[in-house]
């Protein structure tokens, strides 16, 4: 059982990885369309 | 006190928003990506025609209807800047030039305008990309660049 005076340090690694992946994929899609648009000007 | 993960997410969101806004301003300013305009409508837009404004500037007035564009073929010299005006006589039509940065809507009672430059010779297909009825898939036109003017 956890000691309330010494709480365990929790790092949401899964949430961080998900967020980073989400941002990375978003950037790839957004800039993919963006540079396609620039190449067609 | 804000949680450090929450703070990092907020900072990231602001940085990304700034990056997107800067990219859009760069495209519009330095690269001159044109933003579509909607013009006040009058009957003169219902006549399809190609006008030469000066040596390298043209205007094409497109009229969309079920299921064709007029003019069906437009001849433009290479290196020309072309103002495109699109309207519709019946239902809503799409106006997309394949491999160019043009994506307009032909709306009855409305005029969409954009400007485009043709630096490469070729045949540029114009297609309707808004479903407009049973002949939609055959609704297309061509802009022929670098052919002799007819």
N, CA and C atoms of all chains as a GROMACS GRO file, in nm:
protein
  573
    1UNK      N    1   0.084  -0.120   0.000
    1UNK     CA    2   0.000   0.000   0.000
    1UNK      C    3   0.088   0.126   0.000
    2UNK      N    4   0.042   0.229  -0.074
    2UNK     CA    5   0.124   0.350  -0.090
    2UNK      C    6   0.124   0.434   0.036
    3UNK      N    7   0.242   0.484   0.070
    3UNK     CA    8   0.257   0.570   0.187
    3UNK      C    9   0.211   0.712   0.148
    4UNK      N   10   0.108   0.768   0.216
    4UNK     CA   11   0.059   0.902   0.178
    4UNK      C   12   0.162   1.012   0.199
    5UNK      N   13   0.261   0.988   0.282
    5UNK     CA   14   0.365   1.089   0.304
    5UNK      C   15   0.474   1.088   0.195
    6UNK      N   16   0.481   0.979   0.121
    6UNK     CA   17   0.580   0.968   0.014
    6UNK      C   18   0.512   0.916  -0.113
    7UNK      N   19   0.433   1.003  -0.177
    7UNK     CA   20   0.359   0.957  -0.296
    7UNK      C   21   0.455   0.916  -0.409
    8UNK      N   22   0.411   0.814  -0.480
    8UNK     CA   23   0.492   0.765  -0.592
    8UNK      C   24   0.491   0.869  -0.704
    9UNK      N   25   0.605   0.892  -0.766
    9UNK     CA   26   0.614   0.989  -0.876
    9UNK      C   27   0.557   0.925  -1.002
   10UNK      N   28   0.446   0.979  -1.048
   10UNK     CA   29   0.378   0.920  -1.164
   10UNK      C   30   0.410   1.000  -1.290
   11UNK      N   31   0.459   0.934  -1.391
   11UNK     CA   32   0.486   0.998  -1.520
   11UNK      C   33   0.399   0.929  -1.625
   12UNK      N   34   0.306   1.002  -1.688
   12UNK     CA   35   0.215   0.937  -1.785
   12UNK      C   36   0.284   0.912  -1.919
   13UNK      N   37   0.370   0.813  -1.922
   13UNK     CA   38   0.452   0.789  -2.042
   13UNK      C   39   0.367   0.757  -2.164
   14UNK      N   40   0.263   0.676  -2.141
   14UNK     CA   41   0.175   0.640  -2.254
   14UNK      C   42   0.106   0.762  -2.313
   15UNK      N   43   0.056   0.849  -2.226
   15UNK     CA   44  -0.013   0.970  -2.272
   15UNK      C   45   0.084   1.063  -2.345
   16UNK      N   46   0.207   1.072  -2.294
   16UNK     CA   47   0.308   1.157  -2.359
   16UNK      C   48   0.342   1.102  -2.497
   17UNK      N   49   0.363   0.973  -2.505
   17UNK     CA   50   0.396   0.910  -2.634
   17UNK      C   51   0.281   0.930  -2.733
   18UNK      N   52   0.158   0.913  -2.685
   18UNK     CA   53   0.040   0.931  -2.771
   18UNK      C   54   0.032   1.075  -2.821
   19UNK      N   55   0.055   1.169  -2.732
   19UNK     CA   56   0.046   1.311  -2.769
   19UNK      C   57   0.154   1.347  -2.871
   20UNK      N   58   0.276   1.302  -2.847
   20UNK     CA   59   0.386   1.332  -2.940
   20UNK      C   60   0.358   1.271  -3.077
   21UNK      N   61   0.310   1.148  -3.077
   21UNK     CA   62   0.277   1.080  -3.203
   21UNK      C   63   0.164   1.153  -3.277
   22UNK      N   64   0.063   1.196  -3.199
   22UNK     CA   65  -0.051   1.268  -3.258
   22UNK      C   66  -0.004   1.398  -3.324
   23UNK      N   67   0.082   1.472  -3.254
   23UNK     CA   68   0.134   1.598  -3.308
   23UNK      C   69   0.220   1.571  -3.432
   24UNK      N   70   0.303   1.468  -3.424
   24UNK     CA   71   0.393   1.436  -3.537
   24UNK      C   72   0.313   1.399  -3.661
   25UNK      N   73   0.212   1.314  -3.645
   25UNK     CA   74   0.130   1.273  -3.759
   25UNK      C   75   0.053   1.394  -3.814
   26UNK      N   76   0.001   1.476  -3.723
   26UNK     CA   77  -0.070   1.598  -3.765
   26UNK      C   78   0.020   1.688  -3.847
   27UNK      N   79   0.145   1.705  -3.802
   27UNK     CA   80   0.239   1.790  -3.876
   27UNK      C   81   0.270   1.733  -4.014
   28UNK      N   82   0.290   1.602  -4.020
   28UNK     CA   83   0.321   1.538  -4.149
   28UNK      C   84   0.207   1.559  -4.248
   29UNK      N   85   0.082   1.537  -4.203
   29UNK     CA   86  -0.034   1.553  -4.291
   29UNK      C   87  -0.050   1.700  -4.331
   30UNK      N   88  -0.043   1.790  -4.233
   30UNK     CA   89  -0.066   1.933  -4.260
   30UNK      C   90   0.040   1.986  -4.356
   31UNK      N   91   0.169   1.961  -4.326
   31UNK     CA   92   0.273   2.014  -4.412
   31UNK      C   93   0.283   1.938  -4.544
   32UNK      N   94   0.238   1.812  -4.546
   32UNK     CA   95   0.231   1.739  -4.673
   32UNK      C   96   0.138   1.811  -4.770
   33UNK      N   97   0.018   1.847  -4.723
   33UNK     CA   98  -0.078   1.918  -4.806
   33UNK      C   99  -0.028   2.060  -4.836
   34UNK      N  100   0.034   2.122  -4.738
   34UNK     CA  101   0.084   2.260  -4.754
   34UNK      C  102   0.188   2.268  -4.865
   35UNK      N  103   0.287   2.178  -4.865
   35UNK     CA  104   0.391   2.184  -4.968
   35UNK      C  105   0.339   2.138  -5.103
   36UNK      N  106   0.240   2.048  -5.103
   36UNK     CA  107   0.175   2.011  -5.229
   36UNK      C  108   0.107   2.134  -5.289
   37UNK      N  109   0.040   2.212  -5.204
   37UNK     CA  110  -0.025   2.335  -5.250
   37UNK      C  111   0.078   2.434  -5.303
   38UNK      N  112   0.190   2.450  -5.231
   38UNK     CA  113   0.292   2.544  -5.278
   38UNK      C  114   0.352   2.501  -5.412
   39UNK      N  115   0.366   2.371  -5.431
   39UNK     CA  116   0.425   2.323  -5.558
   39UNK      C  117   0.331   2.345  -5.675
   40UNK      N  118   0.203   2.366  -5.648
   40UNK     CA  119   0.105   2.382  -5.758
   40UNK      C  120   0.075   2.527  -5.791
   41UNK      N  121   0.137   2.621  -5.719
   41UNK     CA  122   0.111   2.762  -5.747
   41UNK      C  123   0.167   2.798  -5.884
   42UNK      N  124  -0.108   2.604  -0.870
   42UNK     CA  125   0.008   2.578  -0.956
   42UNK      C  126  -0.033   2.481  -1.067
   43UNK      N  127  -0.005   2.521  -1.188
   43UNK     CA  128  -0.044   2.437  -1.302
   43UNK      C  129   0.047   2.315  -1.312
   44UNK      N  130  -0.014   2.204  -1.348
   44UNK     CA  131   0.062   2.081  -1.365
   44UNK      C  132   0.163   2.098  -1.479
   45UNK      N  133   0.282   2.041  -1.462
   45UNK     CA  134   0.388   2.067  -1.562
   45UNK      C  135   0.356   2.004  -1.697
   46UNK      N  136   0.284   1.890  -1.695
   46UNK     CA  137   0.247   1.829  -1.824
   46UNK      C  138   0.144   1.916  -1.897
   47UNK      N  139   0.050   1.970  -1.818
   47UNK     CA  140  -0.051   2.057  -1.876
   47UNK      C  141   0.015   2.183  -1.934
   48UNK      N  142   0.112   2.237  -1.863
   48UNK     CA  143   0.183   2.355  -1.910
   48UNK      C  144   0.257   2.325  -2.041
   49UNK      N  145   0.321   2.208  -2.048
   49UNK     CA  146   0.395   2.171  -2.170
   49UNK      C  147   0.301   2.156  -2.290
   50UNK      N  148   0.183   2.099  -2.264
   50UNK     CA  149   0.086   2.083  -2.373
   50UNK      C  150   0.038   2.218  -2.423
   51UNK      N  151   0.014   2.311  -2.330
   51UNK     CA  152  -0.032   2.446  -2.368
   51UNK      C  153   0.077   2.518  -2.448
   52UNK      N  154   0.202   2.508  -2.404
   52UNK     CA  155   0.313   2.571  -2.478
   52UNK      C  156   0.325   2.511  -2.618
   53UNK      N  157   0.316   2.379  -2.625
   53UNK     CA  158   0.324   2.311  -2.756
   53UNK      C  159   0.213   2.358  -2.849
   54UNK      N  160   0.091   2.369  -2.793
   54UNK     CA  161  -0.024   2.412  -2.875
   54UNK      C  162  -0.002   2.553  -2.930
   55UNK      N  163   0.050   2.642  -2.846
   55UNK     CA  164   0.075   2.780  -2.892
   55UNK      C  165   0.186   2.782  -2.997
   56UNK      N  166   0.291   2.704  -2.976
   56UNK     CA  167   0.401   2.699  -3.074
   56UNK      C  168   0.352   2.647  -3.209
   57UNK      N  169   0.271   2.540  -3.206
   57UNK     CA  170   0.220   2.483  -3.331
   57UNK      C  171   0.127   2.581  -3.402
   58UNK      N  172   0.040   2.648  -3.324
   58UNK     CA  173  -0.049   2.748  -3.385
   58UNK      C  174   0.033   2.857  -3.453
   59UNK      N  175   0.139   2.902  -3.385
   59UNK     CA  176   0.227   3.004  -3.444
   59UNK      C  177   0.292   2.955  -3.571
   60UNK      N  178   0.337   2.829  -3.570
   60UNK     CA  179   0.400   2.771  -3.689
   60UNK      C  180   0.302   2.766  -3.807
   61UNK      N  181   0.178   2.723  -3.779
   61UNK     CA  182   0.077   2.715  -3.885
   61UNK      C  183   0.045   2.854  -3.940
   62UNK      N  184   0.027   2.950  -3.852
   62UNK     CA  185  -0.008   3.086  -3.896
   62UNK      C  186   0.108   3.145  -3.977
   63UNK      N  187   0.230   3.127  -3.930
   63UNK     CA  188   0.346   3.177  -4.005
   63UNK      C  189   0.352   3.112  -4.143
   64UNK      N  190   0.328   2.981  -4.150
   64UNK     CA  191   0.333   2.910  -4.279
   64UNK      C  192   0.228   2.964  -4.376
   65UNK      N  193   0.108   2.991  -4.324
   65UNK     CA  194   0.002   3.044  -4.410
   65UNK      C  195   0.037   3.184  -4.459
   66UNK      N  196   0.093   3.267  -4.369
   66UNK     CA  197   0.131   3.403  -4.410
   66UNK      C  198   0.244   3.398  -4.513
   67UNK      N  199   0.337   3.304  -4.495
   67UNK     CA  200   0.446   3.288  -4.592
   67UNK      C  201   0.390   3.250  -4.730
   68UNK      N  202   0.295   3.155  -4.731
   68UNK     CA  203   0.237   3.111  -4.859
   68UNK      C  204   0.164   3.226  -4.928
   69UNK      N  205   0.092   3.306  -4.849
   69UNK     CA  206   0.015   3.416  -4.907
   69UNK      C  207   0.105   3.533  -4.946
   70UNK      N  208   0.208   3.560  -4.867
   70UNK     CA  209   0.294   3.676  -4.892
   70UNK      C  210   0.407   3.646  -4.987
   71UNK      N  211   0.502   3.565  -4.944
   71UNK     CA  212   0.622   3.541  -5.025
   71UNK      C  213   0.593   3.457  -5.148
   72UNK      N  214   0.506   3.358  -5.135
   72UNK     CA  215   0.479   3.268  -5.248
   72UNK      C  216   0.355   3.308  -5.326
   73UNK      N  217   0.287   3.410  -5.284
   73UNK     CA  218   0.172   3.465  -5.354
   73UNK      C  219   0.062   3.361  -5.383
   74UNK      N  220   0.031   3.280  -5.285
   74UNK     CA  221  -0.083   3.189  -5.298
   74UNK      C  222  -0.210   3.273  -5.296
   75UNK      N  223  -0.290   3.262  -5.401
   75UNK     CA  224  -0.407   3.348  -5.412
   75UNK      C  225  -0.523   3.295  -5.328
   76UNK      N  226  -0.594   3.387  -5.270
   76UNK     CA  227  -0.713   3.348  -5.194
   76UNK      C  228  -0.835   3.378  -5.280
   77UNK      N  229  -0.924   3.281  -5.290
   77UNK     CA  230  -1.042   3.296  -5.373
   77UNK      C  231  -1.128   3.413  -5.327
   78UNK      N  232  -1.178   3.487  -5.426
   78UNK     CA  233  -1.268   3.598  -5.393
   78UNK      C  234  -1.410   3.565  -5.442
   79UNK      N  235  -1.509   3.622  -5.377
   79UNK     CA  236  -1.646   3.614  -5.425
   79UNK      C  237  -1.687   3.753  -5.470
   80UNK      N  238  -1.721   3.768  -5.597
   80UNK     CA  239  -1.750   3.900  -5.653
   80UNK      C  240  -1.899   3.925  -5.658
   81UNK      N  241  -1.939   4.052  -5.658
   81UNK     CA  242  -2.081   4.084  -5.678
   81UNK      C  243  -2.124   4.034  -5.817
   82UNK      N  244  -2.242   3.978  -5.822
   82UNK     CA  245  -2.289   3.913  -5.945
   82UNK      C  246  -2.359   4.012  -6.037
   83UNK      N  247  -2.334   3.997  -6.167
   83UNK     CA  248  -2.422   4.062  -6.263
   83UNK      C  249  -2.432   3.974  -6.388
   84UNK      N  250  -2.522   4.008  -6.476
   84UNK     CA  251  -2.555   3.920  -6.589
   84UNK      C  252  -2.437   3.899  -6.684
   85UNK      N  253  -2.341   3.991  -6.683
   85UNK     CA  254  -2.230   3.979  -6.778
   85UNK      C  255  -2.148   3.851  -6.753
   86UNK      N  256  -2.152   3.799  -6.632
   86UNK     CA  257  -2.077   3.678  -6.602
   86UNK      C  258  -2.141   3.554  -6.662
   87UNK      N  259  -2.262   3.567  -6.715
   87UNK     CA  260  -2.328   3.451  -6.775
   87UNK      C  261  -2.282   3.427  -6.918
   88UNK      N  262  -2.197   3.516  -6.970
   88UNK     CA  263  -2.143   3.498  -7.105
   88UNK      C  264  -2.000   3.444  -7.094
   89UNK      N  265  -1.981   3.322  -7.143
   89UNK     CA  266  -1.848   3.262  -7.137
   89UNK      C  267  -1.757   3.327  -7.241
   90UNK      N  268  -1.635   3.363  -7.202
   90UNK     CA  269  -1.544   3.426  -7.296
   90UNK      C  270  -1.401   3.424  -7.242
   91UNK      N  271  -1.309   3.449  -7.332
   91UNK     CA  272  -1.168   3.464  -7.295
   91UNK      C  273  -1.125   3.603  -7.340
   92UNK      N  274  -1.075   3.684  -7.247
   92UNK     CA  275  -1.028   3.819  -7.279
   92UNK      C  276  -0.877   3.826  -7.262
   93UNK      N  277  -0.812   3.896  -7.355
   93UNK     CA  278  -0.671   3.925  -7.335
   93UNK      C  279  -0.659   4.067  -7.281
   94UNK      N  280  -0.605   4.080  -7.161
   94UNK     CA  281  -0.595   4.212  -7.098
   94UNK      C  282  -0.470   4.283  -7.145
   95UNK      N  283  -0.356   4.215  -7.141
   95UNK     CA  284  -0.234   4.266  -7.203
   95UNK      C  285  -0.155   4.146  -7.254
   96UNK      N  286  -0.026   4.168  -7.282
   96UNK     CA  287   0.052   4.064  -7.349
   96UNK      C  288   0.052   3.931  -7.273
   97UNK      N  289   0.057   3.938  -7.141
   97UNK     CA  290   0.068   3.812  -7.065
   97UNK      C  291  -0.041   3.798  -6.959
   98UNK      N  292  -0.148   3.873  -6.973
   98UNK     CA  293  -0.258   3.863  -6.875
   98UNK      C  294  -0.388   3.834  -6.948
   99UNK      N  295  -0.456   3.731  -6.901
   99UNK     CA  296  -0.582   3.690  -6.963
   99UNK      C  297  -0.690   3.680  -6.857
  100UNK      N  298  -0.813   3.688  -6.905
  100UNK     CA  299  -0.928   3.661  -6.819
  100UNK      C  300  -1.010   3.552  -6.885
  101UNK      N  301  -1.048   3.452  -6.809
  101UNK     CA  302  -1.139   3.350  -6.862
  101UNK      C  303  -1.265   3.353  -6.776
  102UNK      N  304  -1.378   3.375  -6.842
  102UNK     CA  305  -1.507   3.377  -6.774
  102UNK      C  306  -1.574   3.242  -6.800
  103UNK      N  307  -1.575   3.156  -6.700
  103UNK     CA  308  -1.634   3.023  -6.715
  103UNK      C  309  -1.780   3.024  -6.672
  104UNK      N  310  -1.860   2.957  -6.752
  104UNK     CA  311  -2.000   2.935  -6.716
  104UNK      C  312  -2.021   2.785  -6.703
  105UNK      N  313  -2.062   2.741  -6.586
  105UNK     CA  314  -2.086   2.599  -6.562
  105UNK      C  315  -2.235   2.572  -6.570
  106UNK      N  316  -2.269   2.460  -6.630
  106UNK     CA  317  -2.408   2.416  -6.632
  106UNK      C  318  -2.408   2.265  -6.649
  107UNK      N  319  -2.522   2.203  -6.623
  107UNK     CA  320  -2.530   2.057  -6.639
  107UNK      C  321  -2.516   2.023  -6.788
  108UNK      N  322  -2.414   1.953  -6.834
  108UNK     CA  323  -2.296   1.908  -6.764
  108UNK      C  324  -2.175   1.943  -6.848
  109UNK      N  325  -2.148   2.072  -6.855
  109UNK     CA  326  -2.028   2.115  -6.926
  109UNK      C  327  -1.982   2.251  -6.873
  110UNK      N  328  -1.860   2.282  -6.909
  110UNK     CA  329  -1.808   2.417  -6.883
  110UNK      C  330  -1.796   2.488  -7.017
  111UNK      N  331  -1.826   2.615  -7.017
  111UNK     CA  332  -1.795   2.698  -7.133
  111UNK      C  333  -1.701   2.809  -7.088
  112UNK      N  334  -1.592   2.839  -7.159
  112UNK     CA  335  -1.546   2.772  -7.280
  112UNK      C  336  -1.488   2.633  -7.249
  113UNK      N  337  -1.518   2.537  -7.336
  113UNK     CA  338  -1.471   2.400  -7.313
  113UNK      C  339  -1.320   2.391  -7.333
  114UNK      N  340  -1.267   2.472  -7.424
  114UNK     CA  341  -1.122   2.475  -7.447
  114UNK      C  342  -1.078   2.621  -7.449
  115UNK      N  343  -0.972   2.652  -7.375
  115UNK     CA  344  -0.915   2.787  -7.376
  115UNK      C  345  -0.767   2.776  -7.410
  116UNK      N  346  -0.722   2.861  -7.500
  116UNK     CA  347  -0.580   2.860  -7.540
  116UNK      C  348  -0.510   2.978  -7.475
  117UNK      N  349  -0.402   2.946  -7.404
  117UNK     CA  350  -0.330   3.049  -7.329
  117UNK      C  351  -0.180   3.034  -7.358
  118UNK      N  352  -0.109   3.142  -7.389
  118UNK     CA  353   0.036   3.131  -7.409
  118UNK      C  354   0.108   3.099  -7.277
  119UNK      N  355   0.217   3.028  -7.288
  119UNK     CA  356   0.292   2.992  -7.167
  119UNK      C  357   0.345   3.119  -7.100
  120UNK      N  358   0.347   3.117  -6.967
  120UNK     CA  359   0.394   3.233  -6.891
  120UNK      C  360   0.285   3.335  -6.862
  121UNK      N  361   0.162   3.301  -6.895
  121UNK     CA  362   0.052   3.396  -6.875
  121UNK      C  363  -0.002   3.391  -6.733
  122UNK      N  364  -0.053   3.506  -6.691
  122UNK     CA  365  -0.128   3.512  -6.566
  122UNK      C  366  -0.275   3.520  -6.603
  123UNK      N  367  -0.354   3.436  -6.544
  123UNK     CA  368  -0.494   3.425  -6.586
  123UNK      C  369  -0.587   3.450  -6.466
  124UNK      N  370  -0.680   3.543  -6.486
  124UNK     CA  371  -0.787   3.562  -6.388
  124UNK      C  372  -0.903   3.471  -6.426
  125UNK      N  373  -0.944   3.386  -6.336
  125UNK     CA  374  -1.055   3.294  -6.363
  125UNK      C  375  -1.180   3.342  -6.290
  126UNK      N  376  -1.289   3.350  -6.363
  126UNK     CA  377  -1.418   3.385  -6.304
  126UNK      C  378  -1.512   3.268  -6.331
  127UNK      N  379  -1.577   3.219  -6.230
  127UNK     CA  380  -1.663   3.101  -6.246
  127UNK      C  381  -1.801   3.130  -6.188
  128UNK      N  382  -1.902   3.100  -6.270
  128UNK     CA  383  -2.039   3.105  -6.218
  128UNK      C  384  -2.116   2.986  -6.274
  129UNK      N  385  -2.236   2.968  -6.227
  129UNK     CA  386  -2.317   2.855  -6.271
  129UNK      C  387  -2.456   2.905  -6.312
  130UNK      N  388  -2.515   2.833  -6.407
  130UNK     CA  389  -2.650   2.872  -6.452
  130UNK      C  390  -2.759   2.785  -6.391
  131UNK      N  391  -2.722   2.675  -6.326
  131UNK     CA  392  -2.827   2.590  -6.271
  131UNK      C  393  -2.800   2.549  -6.126
  132UNK      N  394  -2.717   2.448  -6.107
  132UNK     CA  395  -2.693   2.399  -5.970
  132UNK      C  396  -2.549   2.431  -5.931
  133UNK      N  397  -2.512   2.393  -5.811
  133UNK     CA  398  -2.374   2.417  -5.766
  133UNK      C  399  -2.280   2.318  -5.835
  134UNK      N  400  -2.174   2.372  -5.896
  134UNK     CA  401  -2.072   2.290  -5.960
  134UNK      C  402  -1.937   2.317  -5.895
  135UNK      N  403  -1.847   2.220  -5.908
  135UNK     CA  404  -1.709   2.240  -5.864
  135UNK      C  405  -1.623   2.282  -5.982
  136UNK      N  406  -1.511   2.344  -5.952
  136UNK     CA  407  -1.418   2.385  -6.058
  136UNK      C  408  -1.277   2.360  -6.007
  137UNK      N  409  -1.218   2.253  -6.056
  137UNK     CA  410  -1.086   2.214  -6.009
  137UNK      C  411  -0.994   2.194  -6.129
  138UNK      N  412  -0.877   2.259  -6.126
  138UNK     CA  413  -0.779   2.238  -6.233
  138UNK      C  414  -0.678   2.136  -6.182
  139UNK      N  415  -0.667   2.027  -6.256
  139UNK     CA  416  -0.583   1.918  -6.212
  139UNK      C  417  -0.438   1.963  -6.199
  140UNK      N  418  -0.376   1.933  -6.086
  140UNK     CA  419  -0.237   1.966  -6.057
  140UNK      C  420  -0.209   2.116  -6.044
  141UNK      N  421  -0.311   2.196  -6.030
  141UNK     CA  422  -0.292   2.338  -6.001
  141UNK      C  423  -0.366   2.371  -5.872
  142UNK      N  424  -0.328   2.485  -5.815
  142UNK     CA  425  -0.384   2.522  -5.686
  142UNK      C  426  -0.516   2.600  -5.705
  143UNK      N  427  -0.609   2.538  -5.775
  143UNK     CA  428  -0.737   2.604  -5.802
  143UNK      C  429  -0.850   2.512  -5.757
  144UNK      N  430  -0.934   2.563  -5.672
  144UNK     CA  431  -1.046   2.484  -5.618
  144UNK      C  432  -1.160   2.582  -5.592
  145UNK      N  433  -1.248   2.597  -5.691
  145UNK     CA  434  -1.356   2.696  -5.682
  145UNK      C  435  -1.491   2.627  -5.684
  146UNK      N  436  -1.592   2.702  -5.647
  146UNK     CA  437  -1.729   2.654  -5.659
  146UNK      C  438  -1.803   2.745  -5.757
  147UNK      N  439  -1.876   2.684  -5.850
  147UNK     CA  440  -1.963   2.761  -5.938
  147UNK      C  441  -2.102   2.762  -5.877
  148UNK      N  442  -2.143   2.877  -5.831
  148UNK     CA  443  -2.270   2.887  -5.759
  148UNK      C  444  -2.365   2.976  -5.838
  149UNK      N  445  -2.490   2.933  -5.862
  149UNK     CA  446  -2.585   3.020  -5.933
  149UNK      C  447  -2.604   3.151  -5.856
  150UNK      N  448  -2.590   3.262  -5.927
  150UNK     CA  449  -2.607   3.391  -5.860
  150UNK      C  450  -2.483   3.438  -5.788
  151UNK      N  451  -2.371   3.369  -5.806
  151UNK     CA  452  -2.246   3.409  -5.742
  151UNK      C  453  -2.130   3.395  -5.839
  152UNK      N  454  -2.023   3.468  -5.813
  152UNK     CA  455  -1.904   3.462  -5.898
  152UNK      C  456  -1.782   3.437  -5.809
  153UNK      N  457  -1.710   3.330  -5.842
  153UNK     CA  458  -1.585   3.302  -5.770
  153UNK      C  459  -1.470   3.344  -5.860
  154UNK      N  460  -1.368   3.406  -5.802
  154UNK     CA  461  -1.256   3.454  -5.882
  154UNK      C  462  -1.124   3.414  -5.817
  155UNK      N  463  -1.031   3.372  -5.900
  155UNK     CA  464  -0.896   3.350  -5.853
  155UNK      C  465  -0.799   3.381  -5.966
  156UNK      N  466  -0.673   3.394  -5.932
  156UNK     CA  467  -0.570   3.424  -6.032
  156UNK      C  468  -0.466   3.313  -6.029
  157UNK      N  469  -0.424   3.273  -6.148
  157UNK     CA  470  -0.330   3.162  -6.157
  157UNK      C  471  -0.229   3.191  -6.267
  158UNK      N  472  -0.110   3.138  -6.252
  158UNK     CA  473  -0.005   3.159  -6.351
  158UNK      C  474   0.030   3.026  -6.415
  159UNK      N  475   0.041   3.026  -6.547
  159UNK     CA  476   0.078   2.904  -6.619
  159UNK      C  477   0.219   2.919  -6.673
  160UNK      N  478   0.316   2.861  -6.602
  160UNK     CA  479   0.455   2.871  -6.644
  160UNK      C  480   0.501   2.748  -6.722
  161UNK      N  481   0.426   2.640  -6.712
  161UNK     CA  482   0.463   2.517  -6.783
  161UNK      C  483   0.362   2.490  -6.893
  162UNK      N  484   0.412   2.457  -7.014
  162UNK     CA  485   0.317   2.424  -7.120
  162UNK      C  486   0.248   2.290  -7.092
  163UNK      N  487   0.132   2.274  -7.149
  163UNK     CA  488   0.061   2.148  -7.131
  163UNK      C  489  -0.089   2.165  -7.144
  164UNK      N  490  -0.157   2.053  -7.127
  164UNK     CA  491  -0.303   2.054  -7.130
  164UNK      C  492  -0.352   2.038  -6.986
  165UNK      N  493  -0.417   2.138  -6.936
  165UNK     CA  494  -0.464   2.138  -6.797
  165UNK      C  495  -0.613   2.103  -6.796
  166UNK      N  496  -0.643   1.991  -6.734
  166UNK     CA  497  -0.782   1.946  -6.728
  166UNK      C  498  -0.857   2.020  -6.618
  167UNK      N  499  -0.975   2.066  -6.653
  167UNK     CA  500  -1.066   2.125  -6.555
  167UNK      C  501  -1.176   2.024  -6.530
  168UNK      N  502  -1.203   1.994  -6.406
  168UNK     CA  503  -1.309   1.898  -6.375
  168UNK      C  504  -1.406   1.956  -6.274
  169UNK      N  505  -1.528   1.907  -6.281
  169UNK     CA  506  -1.628   1.940  -6.179
  169UNK      C  507  -1.608   1.842  -6.064
  170UNK      N  508  -1.586   1.893  -5.946
  170UNK     CA  509  -1.564   1.804  -5.831
  170UNK      C  510  -1.672   1.822  -5.724
  171UNK      N  511  -1.791   1.864  -5.771
  171UNK     CA  512  -1.907   1.870  -5.682
  171UNK      C  513  -2.018   1.796  -5.753
  172UNK      N  514  -2.067   1.688  -5.695
  172UNK     CA  515  -2.165   1.605  -5.768
  172UNK      C  516  -2.286   1.690  -5.809
  173UNK      N  517  -2.314   1.687  -5.942
  173UNK     CA  518  -2.417   1.778  -5.993
  173UNK      C  519  -2.521   1.707  -6.078
  174UNK      N  520  -2.524   1.575  -6.075
  174UNK     CA  521  -2.626   1.504  -6.150
  174UNK      C  522  -2.567   1.387  -6.228
  175UNK      N  523  -2.647   1.330  -6.316
  175UNK     CA  524  -2.607   1.205  -6.381
  175UNK      C  525  -2.491   1.222  -6.479
  176UNK      N  526  -2.467   1.342  -6.529
  176UNK     CA  527  -2.356   1.363  -6.622
  176UNK      C  528  -2.233   1.422  -6.556
  177UNK      N  529  -2.234   1.424  -6.424
  177UNK     CA  530  -2.125   1.489  -6.350
  177UNK      C  531  -1.987   1.440  -6.391
  178UNK      N  532  -1.974   1.308  -6.407
  178UNK     CA  533  -1.840   1.251  -6.433
  178UNK      C  534  -1.784   1.291  -6.569
  179UNK      N  535  -1.870   1.341  -6.658
  179UNK     CA  536  -1.822   1.383  -6.790
  179UNK      C  537  -1.802   1.534  -6.800
  180UNK      N  538  -1.823   1.604  -6.691
  180UNK     CA  539  -1.819   1.750  -6.696
  180UNK      C  540  -1.675   1.797  -6.681
  181UNK      N  541  -1.617   1.838  -6.791
  181UNK     CA  542  -1.479   1.884  -6.786
  181UNK      C  543  -1.450   1.981  -6.898
  182UNK      N  544  -1.335   2.048  -6.885
  182UNK     CA  545  -1.288   2.141  -6.987
  182UNK      C  546  -1.136   2.133  -6.991
  183UNK      N  547  -1.076   2.208  -7.083
  183UNK     CA  548  -0.930   2.206  -7.095
  183UNK      C  549  -0.877   2.347  -7.110
  184UNK      N  550  -0.764   2.370  -7.045
  184UNK     CA  551  -0.687   2.493  -7.071
  184UNK      C  552  -0.558   2.447  -7.138
  185UNK      N  553  -0.539   2.489  -7.262
  185UNK     CA  554  -0.422   2.445  -7.338
  185UNK      C  555  -0.320   2.558  -7.338
  186UNK      N  556  -0.206   2.530  -7.280
  186UNK     CA  557  -0.103   2.633  -7.261
  186UNK      C  558   0.010   2.610  -7.360
  187UNK      N  559   0.049   2.718  -7.429
  187UNK     CA  560   0.159   2.722  -7.525
  187UNK      C  561   0.117   2.680  -7.664
  188UNK      N  562  -0.011   2.664  -7.688
  188UNK     CA  563  -0.055   2.637  -7.824
  188UNK      C  564  -0.078   2.771  -7.895
  189UNK      N  565  -0.072   2.772  -8.027
  189UNK     CA  566  -0.099   2.897  -8.096
  189UNK      C  567  -0.239   2.946  -8.064
  190UNK      N  568  -0.252   3.076  -8.049
  190UNK     CA  569  -0.384   3.132  -8.019
  190UNK      C  570  -0.475   3.114  -8.139
  191UNK      N  571  -0.601   3.071  -8.113
  191UNK     CA  572  -0.694   3.049  -8.224
  191UNK      C  573  -0.805   3.151  -8.219
   0.00000   0.00000   0.00000
